[in-house]
Amino acid sequence: MTAAADASRRRLLVASLAGATLLIAAAGLVAGSDGVSWHAFVQTWDSAEARLIIGEIRAPRTLGAWLTGALLGLAGAVAQGLFRNPLADPYLLGSASGASLAVVIVLASNLLAGQAAGLGIDGVAARLGLVGAAFAGALLGVLLTLALARGAQQTTRLLLAGVVVGVVLAAISDLITTAAPDALRGKQTFMLGSTGFLGWGDCAVLAAGLAVTLPPCWRLARALDALTLGDDTARSLGLPLAKVRVAFVGAIALATGVAVSQAGLIAFVGLVAPHLVRRFAPGTHGFNLGASAAAGGALLLAADVLARSLVAPQEVPVGVLTAILGGGYLIWLLNRGRPR
């Protein structure tokens, strides 16, 4: 395929992602207790109650879902580029197990009073407590991985350390829920992921996380291009590999920690979004990182609208849908050939 054809495919992908995002976002503003009903929306959109529901519930949830998916898509693209492994995902460095363990500890310790719908917590303070715990736990998991791997110099050692930390922290979490079964419900909801609790404050946190992580990752994207040629070649080009790896690991940890703290563990978005970008419009990592963030946002936004609409007025956990859709895509991909 010629360079001109590749550039044309990249422009087409960008236009398609922009159009799909706008269309799905519109559906997200319309989706209510009856699913996606444009007729009901047109009839009631000018009422005060409808404006309140759209402005304070559906709009922040729609924006928050896109931002969460964008963070996961970005983290997945960085992880796959850094580890040169198409199966790497944002949770590879122990962030998921760390966040889950922190949430279980908070729930089991009775520091948060009451039982509320969804996450098993009550009130704004309790919600903020779990959000903070999940974020701190995700960062702690990554720090433990770095400590066990003795830094980020060797990607293979870092990868194995992430697996070990994830298994150990998950085992500790299971042990705590065995001793305190009441924490199991909150943990299960957190593990399934949810966009139903996202408000404007959460959107501000997610947007800040994306604003902090995307620009430096984009500026360092050429380092990922160099790493595809091997460590020796990258080093011969004058790249400070240790500092570059630490910067990328920090970006993965921050993006994943922010996303997980706000929406729980949502599977496959960070794994599938970079695959889709590389498959339909291969390019340099500078393009892949931005496009993967956009693709991750569109994927999670679509899954969120489906979660609200499939069995309305009830909801399917959005993490279940992303796992089914993402797993189905990877199975199809494996049947056609090697992942790219």
SESETOR-686682 format. One record per residue (C-alpha): residue number from 1; residue in one letter; y, z, x. Coordinates in nm, 4 decimals, m for minus. Each point is the difference from the previous one (the first is absolute). Layout:
[atom NUM, "A", [Y, Z, X]]
...
***
This chain:
[atom 1, "M", [0.0000, 0.0000, 0.0000]]
[atom 2, "T", [0.3421, m0.0971, 0.1394]]
[atom 3, "A", [0.2867, 0.2393, 0.0649]]
[atom 4, "A", [0.1999, m0.1646, m0.2789]]
[atom 5, "A", [m0.2845, 0.0535, m0.2453]]
[atom 6, "D", [m0.0311, 0.3656, 0.1056]]
[atom 7, "A", [0.3728, 0.0510, m0.0496]]
[atom 8, "S", [m0.0210, m0.1623, m0.3424]]
[atom 9, "R", [m0.2859, 0.2306, m0.0987]]
[atom 10, "R", [0.1978, 0.3031, 0.1134]]
[atom 11, "R", [0.3014, m0.1052, m0.2082]]
[atom 12, "L", [m0.2275, m0.0569, m0.2978]]
[atom 13, "L", [m0.1558, 0.3444, 0.0437]]
[atom 14, "V", [0.3415, 0.1682, 0.0152]]
[atom 15, "A", [0.1156, m0.1807, m0.3133]]
[atom 16, "S", [m0.3260, 0.0797, m0.1802]]
[atom 17, "L", [0.0184, 0.3690, 0.0900]]
[atom 18, "A", [0.3619, 0.0201, m0.1152]]
[atom 19, "G", [m0.0757, m0.1724, m0.3295]]
[atom 20, "A", [m0.3163, 0.2020, m0.0637]]
[atom 21, "T", [0.1792, 0.3262, 0.0780]]
[atom 22, "L", [0.2819, m0.0746, m0.2440]]
[atom 23, "L", [m0.2428, m0.1046, m0.2736]]
[atom 24, "I", [m0.2271, 0.3031, 0.0451]]
[atom 25, "A", [0.3018, 0.2327, 0.0203]]
[atom 26, "A", [0.1183, m0.1344, m0.3352]]
[atom 27, "A", [m0.3450, 0.0681, m0.1420]]
[atom 28, "G", [0.0195, 0.3515, 0.1452]]
[atom 29, "L", [0.3220, 0.0662, m0.1911]]
[atom 30, "V", [m0.1645, m0.1214, m0.3199]]
[atom 31, "A", [m0.3395, 0.1711, 0.0358]]
[atom 32, "G", [m0.0206, 0.2975, m0.2344]]
[atom 33, "S", [m0.2494, 0.1834, m0.2164]]
[atom 34, "D", [m0.1075, m0.3321, m0.1547]]
[atom 35, "G", [m0.0374, m0.1738, 0.3341]]
[atom 36, "V", [0.2225, m0.2931, 0.0910]]
[atom 37, "S", [0.1692, m0.0859, m0.3292]]
[atom 38, "W", [0.3043, m0.2255, 0.0315]]
[atom 39, "H", [0.0455, m0.0044, m0.3783]]
[atom 40, "A", [0.0252, 0.3793, m0.0215]]
[atom 41, "F", [0.2355, 0.0041, 0.2980]]
[atom 42, "V", [0.2370, m0.2534, m0.1564]]
[atom 43, "Q", [0.0056, 0.1976, m0.3258]]
[atom 44, "T", [0.0796, 0.3367, 0.1576]]
[atom 45, "W", [0.1760, m0.0664, 0.3314]]
[atom 46, "D", [0.3499, 0.0728, m0.1342]]
[atom 47, "S", [m0.0876, 0.3459, m0.1380]]
[atom 48, "A", [0.1028, 0.3134, 0.1900]]
[atom 49, "E", [m0.3595, 0.1214, 0.0202]]
[atom 50, "A", [m0.1229, m0.3299, 0.1451]]
[atom 51, "R", [0.2792, m0.0033, 0.2587]]
[atom 52, "L", [m0.0938, 0.3539, 0.1029]]
[atom 53, "I", [m0.3690, m0.0885, 0.0336]]
[atom 54, "I", [0.0736, m0.3146, 0.1994]]
[atom 55, "G", [0.2692, 0.1537, 0.2173]]
[atom 56, "E", [m0.1679, 0.3305, 0.0792]]
[atom 57, "I", [m0.3742, m0.0761, m0.0174]]
[atom 58, "R", [m0.0963, m0.3667, 0.0210]]
[atom 59, "A", [0.2674, m0.1229, 0.2424]]
[atom 60, "P", [m0.0544, 0.2671, 0.2701]]
[atom 61, "R", [m0.3750, m0.0280, m0.0424]]
[atom 62, "T", [0.0160, m0.3781, 0.0441]]
[atom 63, "L", [0.2255, 0.0209, 0.3051]]
[atom 64, "G", [m0.1985, 0.2897, 0.1443]]
[atom 65, "A", [m0.3281, m0.1885, m0.0347]]
[atom 66, "W", [0.1457, m0.2977, 0.1879]]
[atom 67, "L", [0.1417, 0.2195, 0.2766]]
[atom 68, "T", [m0.3278, 0.1889, 0.0400]]
[atom 69, "G", [m0.1928, m0.3249, 0.0255]]
[atom 70, "A", [0.2526, m0.1362, 0.2488]]
[atom 71, "L", [m0.0426, 0.3034, 0.2255]]
[atom 72, "L", [m0.3791, m0.0292, m0.0132]]
[atom 73, "G", [0.0112, m0.3763, 0.0606]]
[atom 74, "L", [0.2272, 0.0485, 0.3011]]
[atom 75, "A", [m0.2148, 0.2800, 0.1424]]
[atom 76, "G", [m0.3137, m0.2096, m0.0485]]
[atom 77, "A", [0.1493, m0.3009, 0.1773]]
[atom 78, "V", [0.1114, 0.2167, 0.2931]]
[atom 79, "A", [m0.3423, 0.1680, 0.0226]]
[atom 80, "Q", [m0.1865, m0.3316, m0.0032]]
[atom 81, "G", [0.2307, m0.1433, 0.2647]]
[atom 82, "L", [m0.0090, 0.3091, 0.2192]]
[atom 83, "F", [m0.3783, 0.0414, m0.0091]]
[atom 84, "R", [m0.0638, m0.3758, m0.0100]]
[atom 85, "N", [m0.2433, 0.0729, m0.2814]]
[atom 86, "P", [0.0244, m0.1693, m0.3431]]
[atom 87, "L", [m0.1754, 0.2997, m0.1590]]
[atom 88, "A", [0.2564, 0.2563, 0.1166]]
[atom 89, "D", [0.1922, 0.1711, m0.2793]]
[atom 90, "P", [0.2896, 0.2507, m0.0176]]
[atom 91, "Y", [m0.2342, 0.2979, m0.0440]]
[atom 92, "L", [m0.1886, m0.0688, 0.3206]]
[atom 93, "L", [0.1711, 0.2690, 0.2087]]
[atom 94, "G", [m0.0872, 0.3002, m0.2164]]
[atom 95, "S", [0.3080, m0.0042, m0.2213]]
[atom 96, "A", [m0.1976, m0.0205, m0.3244]]
[atom 97, "S", [m0.2296, 0.2908, 0.0830]]
[atom 98, "G", [0.2919, 0.2055, 0.1288]]
[atom 99, "A", [0.2016, m0.0543, m0.3166]]
[atom 100, "S", [m0.2986, 0.0781, m0.2211]]
[atom 101, "L", [m0.0763, 0.3199, 0.1912]]
[atom 102, "A", [0.3617, 0.1177, m0.0245]]
[atom 103, "V", [0.0034, m0.0589, m0.3760]]
[atom 104, "V", [m0.3279, 0.1882, m0.0442]]
[atom 105, "I", [0.1273, 0.2949, 0.2059]]
[atom 106, "V", [0.3143, 0.0245, m0.2117]]
[atom 107, "L", [m0.1932, m0.0228, m0.3259]]
[atom 108, "A", [m0.2678, 0.2460, 0.1083]]
[atom 109, "S", [0.2414, 0.2581, 0.1398]]
[atom 110, "N", [0.1705, 0.0537, m0.3372]]
[atom 111, "L", [0.3417, m0.0482, 0.1601]]
[atom 112, "L", [0.0872, m0.2330, m0.2861]]
[atom 113, "A", [m0.0034, 0.1643, m0.3394]]
[atom 114, "G", [m0.1281, m0.1608, m0.3170]]
[atom 115, "Q", [m0.2023, m0.3011, m0.0931]]
[atom 116, "A", [0.1826, m0.3197, m0.0961]]
[atom 117, "A", [m0.1311, m0.3346, m0.1070]]
[atom 118, "G", [m0.1131, m0.2380, 0.2687]]
[atom 119, "L", [0.0156, 0.1813, 0.3320]]
[atom 120, "G", [m0.0678, 0.3473, m0.1334]]
[atom 121, "I", [0.3472, 0.1309, 0.0803]]
[atom 122, "D", [0.2969, 0.1204, m0.1980]]
[atom 123, "G", [0.3680, m0.0616, 0.0419]]
[atom 124, "V", [0.2195, m0.1851, 0.2426]]
[atom 125, "A", [m0.0392, 0.2598, 0.2759]]
[atom 126, "A", [m0.3775, m0.0206, m0.0206]]
[atom 127, "R", [0.0121, m0.3784, 0.0090]]
[atom 128, "L", [0.2222, 0.0093, 0.3076]]
[atom 129, "G", [m0.2374, 0.2506, 0.1577]]
[atom 130, "L", [m0.2952, m0.2360, m0.0305]]
[atom 131, "V", [0.2067, m0.2974, 0.1150]]
[atom 132, "G", [0.1112, 0.1887, 0.3087]]
[atom 133, "A", [m0.3531, 0.1223, 0.0680]]
[atom 134, "A", [m0.1451, m0.3506, m0.0288]]
[atom 135, "F", [0.2615, m0.1422, 0.2367]]
[atom 136, "A", [m0.0461, 0.2792, 0.2538]]
[atom 137, "G", [m0.3787, m0.0306, m0.0245]]
[atom 138, "A", [0.0111, m0.3749, 0.0593]]
[atom 139, "L", [0.2134, 0.0429, 0.3109]]
[atom 140, "L", [m0.2199, 0.2870, 0.1203]]
[atom 141, "G", [m0.3095, m0.2185, m0.0312]]
[atom 142, "V", [0.1608, m0.2684, 0.2174]]
[atom 143, "L", [0.1171, 0.2570, 0.2560]]
[atom 144, "L", [m0.3532, 0.1399, 0.0241]]
[atom 145, "T", [m0.1289, m0.3521, 0.0553]]
[atom 146, "L", [0.2535, m0.0575, 0.2781]]
[atom 147, "A", [m0.0897, 0.3309, 0.1601]]
[atom 148, "L", [m0.3725, m0.0740, m0.0118]]
[atom 149, "A", [0.0560, m0.3509, 0.1382]]
[atom 150, "R", [0.2348, 0.1415, 0.2697]]
[atom 151, "G", [0.2778, m0.2314, m0.1046]]
[atom 152, "A", [0.0076, m0.3577, m0.1214]]
[atom 153, "Q", [m0.0810, m0.1754, 0.3266]]
[atom 154, "Q", [m0.3523, m0.1054, m0.1010]]
[atom 155, "T", [m0.0310, m0.1508, m0.3468]]
[atom 156, "T", [m0.3792, 0.0375, m0.0108]]
[atom 157, "R", [0.0228, 0.3706, 0.0796]]
[atom 158, "L", [0.2783, 0.0375, m0.2555]]
[atom 159, "L", [m0.2101, m0.1736, m0.2630]]
[atom 160, "L", [m0.3035, 0.2216, 0.0629]]
[atom 161, "A", [0.2186, 0.3106, 0.0023]]
[atom 162, "G", [0.1405, m0.0982, m0.3408]]
[atom 163, "V", [m0.3507, m0.0303, m0.1411]]
[atom 164, "V", [m0.0992, 0.3411, 0.1380]]
[atom 165, "V", [0.3145, 0.1722, m0.1263]]
[atom 166, "G", [m0.0422, m0.1601, m0.3416]]
[atom 167, "V", [m0.3595, 0.1181, m0.0341]]
[atom 168, "V", [0.0755, 0.3553, 0.1176]]
[atom 169, "L", [0.3064, 0.0459, m0.2220]]
[atom 170, "A", [m0.1855, m0.1431, m0.3003]]
[atom 171, "A", [m0.2828, 0.2464, 0.0597]]
[atom 172, "I", [0.2446, 0.2924, 0.0156]]
[atom 173, "S", [0.1582, m0.1217, m0.3236]]
[atom 174, "D", [m0.3403, m0.0135, m0.1699]]
[atom 175, "L", [m0.0793, 0.3503, 0.1258]]
[atom 176, "I", [0.3226, 0.1368, m0.1496]]
[atom 177, "T", [m0.0646, m0.1634, m0.3378]]
[atom 178, "T", [m0.3481, 0.1499, 0.0028]]
[atom 179, "A", [0.1526, 0.3447, 0.0406]]
[atom 180, "A", [0.2834, m0.0730, m0.2475]]
[atom 181, "P", [m0.1332, m0.2428, m0.2653]]
[atom 182, "D", [0.3275, 0.0095, m0.1942]]
[atom 183, "A", [0.1622, m0.2034, 0.2756]]
[atom 184, "L", [m0.2484, m0.2838, m0.0488]]
[atom 185, "R", [0.1807, m0.1535, m0.2981]]
[atom 186, "G", [0.3304, m0.0245, 0.1827]]
[atom 187, "K", [m0.1730, m0.1417, 0.3057]]
[atom 188, "Q", [m0.1822, m0.2599, m0.2095]]
[atom 189, "T", [0.3212, m0.1212, m0.1607]]
[atom 190, "F", [0.1692, m0.0140, 0.3398]]
[atom 191, "M", [m0.2910, m0.1990, 0.1443]]
[atom 192, "L", [0.0133, m0.2503, m0.2873]]
[atom 193, "G", [0.3713, m0.0619, 0.0458]]
[atom 194, "S", [0.2652, m0.0091, m0.2704]]
[atom 195, "T", [0.3377, m0.1640, m0.0504]]
[atom 196, "G", [0.0639, 0.1799, m0.3282]]
[atom 197, "F", [0.2038, 0.2819, 0.1531]]
[atom 198, "L", [0.2444, m0.2144, 0.1961]]
[atom 199, "G", [0.3673, 0.0568, m0.0788]]
[atom 200, "W", [0.3280, m0.1132, 0.1503]]
[atom 201, "G", [m0.0138, 0.2757, 0.2605]]
[atom 202, "D", [m0.3436, m0.1170, 0.1102]]
[atom 203, "C", [0.1280, m0.3579, 0.0172]]
[atom 204, "A", [0.2799, 0.1161, 0.2309]]
[atom 205, "V", [m0.2544, 0.1638, 0.2328]]
[atom 206, "L", [m0.2234, m0.3091, m0.0031]]
[atom 207, "A", [0.2944, m0.2330, 0.0615]]
[atom 208, "A", [0.1165, 0.2169, 0.2897]]
[atom 209, "G", [m0.3498, m0.0097, 0.1485]]
[atom 210, "L", [m0.0073, m0.3790, m0.0207]]
[atom 211, "A", [0.3504, m0.0294, 0.1438]]
[atom 212, "V", [m0.0944, 0.2205, 0.2955]]
[atom 213, "T", [m0.3336, m0.1680, 0.0817]]
[atom 214, "L", [0.0412, m0.3723, m0.0744]]
[atom 215, "P", [0.2947, m0.0922, 0.2306]]
[atom 216, "P", [m0.1433, 0.1534, 0.3210]]
[atom 217, "C", [m0.3446, m0.1436, m0.0740]]
[atom 218, "W", [0.1556, m0.3424, m0.0484]]
[atom 219, "R", [0.1937, 0.0330, 0.3265]]
[atom 220, "L", [m0.3201, 0.0938, 0.1859]]
[atom 221, "A", [m0.2110, m0.2688, m0.1704]]
[atom 222, "R", [m0.0063, m0.2173, 0.3122]]
[atom 223, "A", [m0.1882, 0.2791, 0.1742]]
[atom 224, "L", [m0.2784, m0.0413, m0.2556]]
[atom 225, "D", [m0.0005, m0.3739, 0.0709]]
[atom 226, "A", [m0.0411, 0.0790, 0.3694]]
[atom 227, "L", [m0.2789, 0.2499, m0.0670]]
[atom 228, "T", [m0.2071, m0.2725, m0.1656]]
[atom 229, "L", [m0.0285, m0.1555, 0.3487]]
[atom 230, "G", [m0.1448, 0.3215, 0.1430]]
[atom 231, "D", [0.1363, 0.3105, 0.1690]]
[atom 232, "D", [0.0137, m0.1555, 0.3457]]
[atom 233, "T", [0.2038, m0.2971, m0.1185]]
[atom 234, "A", [0.2327, 0.2219, m0.2025]]
[atom 235, "R", [0.0485, 0.2261, 0.3009]]
[atom 236, "S", [0.0725, m0.2996, 0.2225]]
[atom 237, "L", [0.2798, m0.0958, m0.2405]]
[atom 238, "G", [0.1690, 0.3307, 0.0744]]
[atom 239, "L", [m0.0876, 0.1830, m0.3206]]
[atom 240, "P", [m0.0129, 0.3817, 0.0243]]
[atom 241, "L", [m0.3274, 0.0161, m0.1932]]
[atom 242, "A", [m0.0183, 0.3792, m0.0298]]
[atom 243, "K", [0.3483, 0.0252, m0.1529]]
[atom 244, "V", [m0.0597, m0.2984, m0.2274]]
[atom 245, "R", [m0.3260, 0.1466, m0.1310]]
[atom 246, "V", [0.1592, 0.3389, m0.0616]]
[atom 247, "A", [0.2829, m0.1681, m0.1906]]
[atom 248, "F", [m0.2407, m0.1937, m0.2202]]
[atom 249, "V", [m0.2217, 0.3031, m0.0606]]
[atom 250, "G", [0.3111, 0.1944, m0.1004]]
[atom 251, "A", [0.1002, m0.2766, m0.2405]]
[atom 252, "I", [m0.3488, m0.0044, m0.1546]]
[atom 253, "A", [0.0046, 0.3781, m0.0378]]
[atom 254, "L", [0.3477, 0.0087, m0.1547]]
[atom 255, "A", [m0.0570, m0.2899, m0.2415]]
[atom 256, "T", [m0.3394, 0.1308, m0.1087]]
[atom 257, "G", [0.1181, 0.3602, m0.0247]]
[atom 258, "V", [0.2940, m0.0912, m0.2237]]
[atom 259, "A", [m0.2138, m0.2219, m0.2258]]
[atom 260, "V", [m0.2828, 0.2519, m0.0290]]
[atom 261, "S", [0.2317, 0.2911, m0.0669]]
[atom 262, "Q", [0.1558, m0.1766, m0.2976]]
[atom 263, "A", [m0.2938, m0.1846, m0.1583]]
[atom 264, "G", [m0.3208, 0.1482, 0.1418]]
[atom 265, "L", [m0.2724, m0.2006, 0.1697]]
[atom 266, "I", [0.0053, m0.3609, m0.1203]]
[atom 267, "A", [m0.2807, m0.2013, 0.1503]]
[atom 268, "F", [m0.0209, m0.3569, 0.1313]]
[atom 269, "V", [0.3672, m0.1010, m0.0386]]
[atom 270, "G", [0.0697, 0.0463, 0.3697]]
[atom 271, "L", [m0.3226, m0.1769, 0.0893]]
[atom 272, "V", [0.0209, m0.2987, m0.2346]]
[atom 273, "A", [0.3728, m0.0853, 0.0170]]
[atom 274, "P", [m0.0043, m0.1095, 0.3690]]
[atom 275, "H", [m0.3211, m0.1975, m0.0648]]
[atom 276, "L", [0.1655, m0.1955, m0.2796]]
[atom 277, "V", [0.3057, m0.0764, 0.2127]]
[atom 278, "R", [m0.2027, m0.1200, 0.2980]]
[atom 279, "R", [m0.2302, m0.2053, m0.2183]]
[atom 280, "F", [0.2656, m0.1912, m0.1920]]
[atom 281, "A", [0.2833, m0.0164, 0.2533]]
[atom 282, "P", [m0.0989, 0.0936, 0.3567]]
[atom 283, "G", [0.2883, 0.0722, 0.2320]]
[atom 284, "T", [0.1311, 0.2332, 0.2647]]
[atom 285, "H", [m0.0102, 0.3747, m0.0527]]
[atom 286, "G", [0.3719, m0.0025, m0.0722]]
[atom 287, "F", [m0.0684, m0.2013, m0.3135]]
[atom 288, "N", [m0.3284, 0.1770, m0.0782]]
[atom 289, "L", [0.1550, 0.3465, m0.0062]]
[atom 290, "G", [0.2744, m0.0883, m0.2480]]
[atom 291, "A", [m0.2253, m0.2184, m0.2141]]
[atom 292, "S", [m0.2742, 0.2653, m0.0041]]
[atom 293, "A", [0.2502, 0.2575, m0.1237]]
[atom 294, "A", [0.1086, m0.2366, m0.2790]]
[atom 295, "A", [m0.3613, m0.0843, m0.0847]]
[atom 296, "G", [m0.0979, 0.3677, m0.0062]]
[atom 297, "G", [0.2866, 0.0743, m0.2369]]
[atom 298, "A", [m0.0972, m0.2836, m0.2335]]
[atom 299, "L", [m0.3689, 0.0999, 0.0049]]
[atom 300, "L", [0.0608, 0.3651, m0.0847]]
[atom 301, "L", [0.2605, m0.0913, m0.2610]]
[atom 302, "A", [m0.2501, m0.2333, m0.1689]]
[atom 303, "A", [m0.2686, 0.2685, 0.0136]]
[atom 304, "D", [0.2414, 0.2520, m0.1522]]
[atom 305, "V", [0.0810, m0.2297, m0.2933]]
[atom 306, "L", [m0.3725, m0.0628, m0.0547]]
[atom 307, "A", [m0.0695, 0.3739, 0.0180]]
[atom 308, "R", [0.2477, 0.0586, m0.2818]]
[atom 309, "S", [m0.1184, m0.2910, m0.2129]]
[atom 310, "L", [m0.3793, m0.0328, 0.0179]]
[atom 311, "V", [m0.0891, 0.2962, m0.2235]]
[atom 312, "A", [0.3448, 0.0836, m0.1436]]
[atom 313, "P", [0.1146, 0.2568, m0.1021]]
[atom 314, "Q", [m0.2212, 0.1601, 0.2663]]
[atom 315, "E", [0.0298, m0.0902, 0.3665]]
[atom 316, "V", [m0.2530, m0.0976, 0.2635]]
[atom 317, "P", [0.0649, 0.1689, 0.3380]]
[atom 318, "V", [0.1801, m0.2614, 0.2052]]
[atom 319, "G", [m0.2051, 0.0842, 0.3088]]
[atom 320, "V", [m0.3175, m0.0915, m0.1874]]
[atom 321, "L", [0.1411, m0.3411, m0.0881]]
[atom 322, "T", [0.1155, m0.0735, 0.3539]]
[atom 323, "A", [m0.3432, 0.0988, 0.1316]]
[atom 324, "I", [m0.1771, m0.2284, m0.2479]]
[atom 325, "L", [0.2341, m0.2949, 0.0518]]
[atom 326, "G", [0.0278, 0.0460, 0.3760]]
[atom 327, "G", [m0.3718, 0.0523, 0.0434]]
[atom 328, "G", [m0.0725, m0.3048, m0.2132]]
[atom 329, "Y", [0.2323, m0.2116, 0.2120]]
[atom 330, "L", [m0.1648, 0.1142, 0.3233]]
[atom 331, "I", [m0.3474, m0.0681, m0.1403]]
[atom 332, "W", [0.1117, m0.3512, m0.0941]]
[atom 333, "L", [0.1518, m0.0420, 0.3443]]
[atom 334, "L", [m0.3189, 0.1124, 0.1730]]
[atom 335, "N", [m0.2036, m0.2442, m0.2055]]
[atom 336, "R", [0.2277, m0.2838, 0.1141]]
[atom 337, "G", [0.0068, 0.0952, 0.3663]]
[atom 338, "R", [0.1479, 0.2396, 0.2503]]
[atom 339, "P", [0.3202, 0.1928, m0.0888]]
[atom 340, "R", [0.2980, m0.1448, 0.1798]]
***
